Amino acid sequence: MELFSPEILEAIRQNVARATGASEHLDHRGFRLLQWESLYSAEKPIELSLEHEARLKPASSESLSFLLAALLASVGERIDRVLVPDFNRFGALKLERVLRSPGAQSNDHYFDLPNSLEFISKGYTFRQRVRGSSFMTWSEGDEGLSALNLELPAVDLHSNGVTARLEFNWLDKVARTLKDATISSTSQSPVHFASELAGMDLQNLEPVLENATVRQKFLGRDEKGEAMFALNVDFVHTLSLRDGIEADFVDVDASSMHFVDQNEFEILADLSGQLMERYGLVFNFATKASRAIQEFK
């Protein structure tokens, strides 16, 4: 099995495909998707995506300032001249900043079991998008359905912070979805599969965190205007829904906009390594939920 496609993730994909009869697709960002029919939404199927990204964070406020200044100075310029000088594996790519309206683009609730943070601590996240933006792939559906996301524990690929992970996305009401969140369920719901994998019933999940995210998004485009990679700088304000503690943190991630084969994986790892060395970024294996918990301590 190739380094960029861990056996444990492939085994989970195969199990889900057998259980659901899912069909395989490729989305516009290059992610491999499994899709199967939702019982409650005619708008979108349930999806399981395999995603690769470099998960990073600034080592200091100085490294963040240096990175942001370089990104803004690089807009409209070739990335091998300003952002990462002499890095030419992408060819003559120019950096584009994706403009967004001011303020947070999303508010999300993250769930765990009562009086516990065990689920999040194991690397899982169950997220309800409380408020999204129109440009997002997953936002609120008809009839009060929420955009739900369930991220399984990521795999560290040991190459400049690049990780691989599986995540489910679907539309449903939280209370109805959680009825299927048991190991013994025969449902095709993502929460049932997560219960099996985590070895714990999840029917009693409750909101424990709220994250408000402002994302600065940049794309590297080739001479034909095709996006080759995305670089996100996320400014997150997090609130504990249990005790009201608040904190702020910044995450940086980079991902390919093409199907990740060995060549794309190596290019992404090289880009991440260049960013880490030049701007003082470090590997950040934590999810958005576990990162918030770390900031509360």
PLY file of the C-alpha trace (Angstrom):
ply
format ascii 1.0
element vertex 297
property float x
property float y
property float z
element edge 296
property int vertex1
property int vertex2
end_header
0.00 0.00 0.00
1.32 3.44 -0.92
2.40 5.80 1.85
-0.26 8.34 0.89
-3.08 5.78 1.17
-2.84 4.09 4.60
-4.22 0.56 4.83
-6.37 1.38 7.88
-8.24 4.10 5.97
-8.69 1.91 2.90
-10.10 -0.86 5.09
-12.65 1.53 6.61
-13.66 2.78 3.15
-14.16 -0.78 1.93
-16.25 -1.68 4.98
-18.49 1.38 4.54
-18.86 0.69 0.81
-19.96 -2.90 1.49
-22.42 -1.86 4.19
-24.02 0.97 2.23
-23.64 0.02 -1.43
-21.94 3.40 -1.91
-20.68 4.52 -5.31
-17.24 6.10 -5.79
-16.73 9.62 -7.14
-14.08 12.33 -7.33
-15.00 15.82 -6.18
-13.76 19.14 -7.60
-10.96 19.33 -4.99
-9.60 15.92 -5.96
-10.95 14.06 -2.92
-12.06 10.45 -3.33
-15.70 10.19 -2.29
-18.07 7.40 -1.36
-21.70 8.47 -1.70
-24.95 6.78 -0.74
-28.56 7.87 -0.49
-29.76 9.82 2.52
-33.11 8.85 4.02
-33.86 12.42 5.02
-32.38 14.74 2.41
-33.12 14.81 -1.30
-30.58 17.62 -1.74
-27.38 15.72 -1.03
-26.28 12.14 -0.47
-24.24 11.06 2.53
-20.53 11.31 1.74
-17.33 9.79 3.03
-14.24 11.60 1.73
-10.56 10.70 1.85
-8.61 13.92 2.35
-4.93 14.83 2.48
-3.61 18.04 3.97
-0.57 19.48 5.68
-1.68 20.47 9.17
0.47 23.28 10.54
0.45 26.12 13.03
2.68 29.15 13.66
5.35 28.54 16.27
5.00 32.15 17.48
3.17 35.40 16.81
6.25 36.53 14.87
6.08 33.55 12.52
2.38 34.25 11.91
3.08 37.90 11.09
5.91 36.88 8.74
3.67 34.37 6.94
0.74 36.78 6.54
2.99 39.57 5.24
4.54 37.19 2.71
1.16 35.89 1.55
-0.19 39.39 0.96
3.01 40.42 -0.83
2.75 37.31 -3.00
-0.78 37.89 -4.33
-0.59 38.10 -8.12
3.05 36.98 -8.10
4.67 33.68 -8.95
5.00 31.66 -5.74
8.61 30.72 -6.55
9.59 34.40 -6.47
8.06 35.63 -3.22
6.25 33.06 -1.08
8.68 30.15 -1.46
11.66 31.35 -3.54
13.24 28.71 -5.78
10.43 26.22 -5.14
9.51 25.32 -8.72
7.81 21.93 -8.40
4.47 23.60 -9.14
5.84 25.44 -12.16
4.85 29.04 -12.86
1.98 29.27 -10.38
0.58 32.60 -9.25
-0.98 33.18 -5.86
-4.58 34.36 -5.62
-6.33 35.55 -2.48
-9.96 34.47 -2.25
-11.90 37.46 -0.96
-14.55 36.90 1.71
-16.93 39.18 3.56
-15.63 40.48 6.91
-16.31 38.46 10.05
-16.60 34.78 10.85
-17.56 32.57 7.91
-18.78 29.74 10.10
-19.92 28.93 13.63
-19.68 25.28 14.56
-20.66 23.18 17.57
-18.45 20.22 18.52
-19.86 17.37 20.59
-18.67 14.95 23.24
-20.20 12.72 25.90
-21.56 14.19 29.16
-18.84 15.06 31.69
-16.23 13.79 29.26
-13.91 14.80 26.45
-13.03 11.21 25.58
-14.45 11.22 22.05
-12.55 14.37 21.03
-9.40 13.17 22.81
-9.43 10.01 20.68
-9.15 12.15 17.54
-12.82 12.08 16.50
-14.99 15.13 15.92
-18.75 15.34 15.51
-19.62 18.84 14.26
-22.86 20.67 13.64
-22.60 23.77 11.45
-24.70 26.33 13.31
-24.08 29.07 10.75
-22.29 28.79 7.43
-21.71 30.81 4.27
-23.20 30.41 0.83
-19.88 29.47 -0.79
-19.40 26.45 1.51
-19.87 22.95 0.11
-21.96 21.97 3.14
-24.39 24.42 4.72
-27.90 24.29 6.19
-30.40 22.22 4.23
-34.14 22.46 3.72
-36.65 21.72 6.50
-34.22 22.70 9.24
-31.61 20.07 8.41
-28.11 20.80 9.72
-24.83 20.25 7.91
-23.19 17.51 9.99
-19.58 16.37 9.84
-17.88 13.44 11.51
-14.12 13.27 11.25
-12.31 10.01 12.03
-8.82 10.02 13.57
-6.24 11.21 11.07
-3.08 9.31 10.10
0.27 11.06 10.29
2.11 10.32 7.01
5.44 11.43 8.55
6.24 13.84 5.77
6.35 17.53 6.74
3.03 17.52 8.55
0.98 15.87 5.80
-1.92 13.78 7.08
-4.64 11.60 5.60
-8.11 11.31 7.10
-11.65 10.18 6.46
-14.63 12.39 7.16
-18.37 12.00 6.71
-20.65 14.86 5.62
-24.44 14.73 5.51
-27.65 16.66 6.20
-29.92 15.71 9.10
-31.29 16.80 12.45
-28.88 16.13 15.31
-31.41 14.43 17.59
-32.54 12.05 14.85
-28.97 11.26 13.76
-27.86 10.40 17.29
-30.55 7.74 17.64
-28.38 5.59 15.34
-25.16 6.25 17.29
-24.75 2.80 18.82
-22.48 -0.13 18.13
-25.47 -2.49 17.83
-27.34 -0.35 15.28
-27.87 -1.70 11.77
-28.12 1.82 10.35
-26.07 3.17 7.44
-25.58 6.40 9.39
-22.06 7.82 9.85
-22.55 7.91 13.63
-23.10 4.14 13.68
-19.81 3.54 11.87
-18.06 5.93 14.27
-19.53 4.08 17.26
-18.15 0.80 15.92
-14.71 2.26 15.27
-14.49 4.12 18.59
-15.91 1.17 20.54
-18.43 3.36 22.34
-22.11 4.27 22.06
-22.52 7.93 21.12
-26.25 8.51 21.57
-25.64 10.98 24.40
-23.27 13.29 22.54
-23.86 16.94 23.47
-22.38 20.28 22.33
-19.25 21.16 24.33
-17.47 23.74 22.14
-18.38 26.49 19.73
-15.78 27.64 17.20
-16.15 30.82 15.15
-13.73 30.76 12.20
-12.36 33.51 10.00
-10.47 31.94 7.10
-7.97 33.64 4.85
-7.84 31.46 1.74
-5.19 31.47 -0.98
-4.98 29.46 -4.20
-2.02 28.67 -6.40
-3.19 28.84 -10.04
-1.34 27.75 -13.17
-1.11 29.67 -16.44
-4.52 28.34 -17.52
-6.14 29.55 -14.31
-6.56 26.07 -12.83
-6.17 25.85 -9.06
-3.34 23.51 -8.10
-3.21 23.93 -4.31
-5.05 25.73 -1.50
-3.50 27.37 1.54
-5.77 28.33 4.44
-5.00 30.45 7.49
-7.79 29.94 10.05
-8.32 32.38 12.91
-10.49 30.56 15.43
-12.29 31.97 18.47
-13.42 29.08 20.65
-15.90 29.00 23.52
-16.42 26.21 26.03
-20.17 25.63 26.30
-19.67 24.00 29.69
-17.90 26.72 31.64
-17.72 29.75 29.33
-13.93 29.78 28.94
-12.79 31.47 25.71
-9.57 31.24 23.71
-8.11 32.05 20.31
-5.77 30.12 18.04
-4.53 30.03 14.45
-4.19 26.97 12.21
-2.57 26.75 8.79
-3.30 23.99 6.29
-2.25 23.25 2.74
-3.84 20.79 0.34
-3.68 19.77 -3.30
-6.62 20.58 -5.57
-6.02 17.39 -7.57
-6.39 13.68 -6.95
-3.55 12.73 -4.62
-1.26 10.14 -6.16
2.40 9.63 -5.26
3.52 12.65 -7.26
0.89 14.99 -5.78
1.69 13.70 -2.30
5.40 14.44 -2.74
4.72 17.94 -4.09
2.40 18.74 -1.17
4.98 17.45 1.32
7.70 19.54 -0.32
5.54 22.68 -0.26
4.71 22.10 3.40
8.38 21.60 4.22
9.28 24.86 2.49
6.60 26.74 4.45
7.70 25.19 7.75
11.34 26.06 7.24
10.85 29.56 5.88
8.04 30.81 8.16
8.57 28.97 11.42
5.53 26.73 11.12
5.30 23.45 13.04
3.31 20.25 12.67
-0.18 20.45 14.19
-1.76 17.00 14.42
-4.73 18.23 16.50
-8.25 18.58 15.14
-10.03 21.92 15.52
-11.84 20.52 18.57
-8.79 19.07 20.32
-6.80 22.21 19.53
-9.48 24.25 21.31
-9.24 22.02 24.37
-5.47 22.48 24.41
-5.90 26.26 24.37
-8.22 26.15 27.40
-5.49 24.62 29.58
0 1
1 2
2 3
3 4
4 5
5 6
6 7
7 8
8 9
9 10
10 11
11 12
12 13
13 14
14 15
15 16
16 17
17 18
18 19
19 20
20 21
21 22
22 23
23 24
24 25
25 26
26 27
27 28
28 29
29 30
30 31
31 32
32 33
33 34
34 35
35 36
36 37
37 38
38 39
39 40
40 41
41 42
42 43
43 44
44 45
45 46
46 47
47 48
48 49
49 50
50 51
51 52
52 53
53 54
54 55
55 56
56 57
57 58
58 59
59 60
60 61
61 62
62 63
63 64
64 65
65 66
66 67
67 68
68 69
69 70
70 71
71 72
72 73
73 74
74 75
75 76
76 77
77 78
78 79
79 80
80 81
81 82
82 83
83 84
84 85
85 86
86 87
87 88
88 89
89 90
90 91
91 92
92 93
93 94
94 95
95 96
96 97
97 98
98 99
99 100
100 101
101 102
102 103
103 104
104 105
105 106
106 107
107 108
108 109
109 110
110 111
111 112
112 113
113 114
114 115
115 116
116 117
117 118
118 119
119 120
120 121
121 122
122 123
123 124
124 125
125 126
126 127
127 128
128 129
129 130
130 131
131 132
132 133
133 134
134 135
135 136
136 137
137 138
138 139
139 140
140 141
141 142
142 143
143 144
144 145
145 146
146 147
147 148
148 149
149 150
150 151
151 152
152 153
153 154
154 155
155 156
156 157
157 158
158 159
159 160
160 161
161 162
162 163
163 164
164 165
165 166
166 167
167 168
168 169
169 170
170 171
171 172
172 173
173 174
174 175
175 176
176 177
177 178
178 179
179 180
180 181
181 182
182 183
183 184
184 185
185 186
186 187
187 188
188 189
189 190
190 191
191 192
192 193
193 194
194 195
195 196
196 197
197 198
198 199
199 200
200 201
201 202
202 203
203 204
204 205
205 206
206 207
207 208
208 209
209 210
210 211
211 212
212 213
213 214
214 215
215 216
216 217
217 218
218 219
219 220
220 221
221 222
222 223
223 224
224 225
225 226
226 227
227 228
228 229
229 230
230 231
231 232
232 233
233 234
234 235
235 236
236 237
237 238
238 239
239 240
240 241
241 242
242 243
243 244
244 245
245 246
246 247
247 248
248 249
249 250
250 251
251 252
252 253
253 254
254 255
255 256
256 257
257 258
258 259
259 260
260 261
261 262
262 263
263 264
264 265
265 266
266 267
267 268
268 269
269 270
270 271
271 272
272 273
273 274
274 275
275 276
276 277
277 278
278 279
279 280
280 281
281 282
282 283
283 284
284 285
285 286
286 287
287 288
288 289
289 290
290 291
291 292
292 293
293 294
294 295
295 296
